[in-house]
């Protein structure tokens, strides 16, 4: 039987909650032999706050 799903997409932002979701997705992917795709998500509001404080991680974080 061919499985319905072939990949698992798990968004991560390196928060404790996304870390737990990532660990669960890894276990599920291993058990089901599925491909795991990570998507790094960024809260753009946080980038704006960093910009106001002069704390840019990389120059590309600067808003125009």
C-alpha positions in Angstrom: 0.0 0.0 0.0 1.3 3.4 -0.9 1.1 6.0 1.9 -1.0 9.1 1.6 1.8 11.4 2.8 5.4 11.5 1.7 6.7 14.6 3.5 6.3 16.3 6.9 6.7 20.1 6.9 7.6 21.5 10.4 8.0 25.2 10.9 10.6 26.2 13.4 11.5 29.5 15.1 13.9 28.1 17.7 11.4 28.7 20.5 10.8 25.9 23.1 7.4 25.2 21.6 8.8 24.7 18.1 11.7 22.6 19.5 9.1 20.2 20.9 7.2 20.2 17.6 10.4 19.5 15.7 11.4 16.6 18.0 7.9 15.1 17.5 8.1 15.5 13.7 11.5 13.8 13.7 10.1 10.8 15.6 7.1 10.6 13.3 9.2 10.9 10.1 11.6 8.1 11.3 8.7 5.8 12.3 6.9 6.4 9.0 10.0 6.7 6.8 8.8 10.1 5.6 10.9 13.0 4.4 11.1 15.9 6.9 11.2 19.4 5.6 12.1 22.3 8.0 10.8 25.8 7.4 12.5 28.5 9.4 9.9 31.2 10.3 10.7 34.7 11.5 8.4 37.1 13.3 8.8 40.3 11.3 7.7 42.3 14.2 10.7 41.1 16.1 13.0 42.2 13.3 11.4 45.7 13.4 12.0 45.8 17.2 15.7 44.8 16.7 16.0 47.5 14.0 14.7 50.1 16.4 17.3 49.0 19.0 20.1 49.0 16.4 20.5 45.2 16.8 20.7 43.8 13.3 21.7 40.1 13.1 22.8 40.5 9.5 22.6 43.5 7.1 19.8 41.9 5.1 17.6 42.3 8.2 17.5 46.0 7.7 14.1 47.3 6.5 13.9 49.7 3.6 
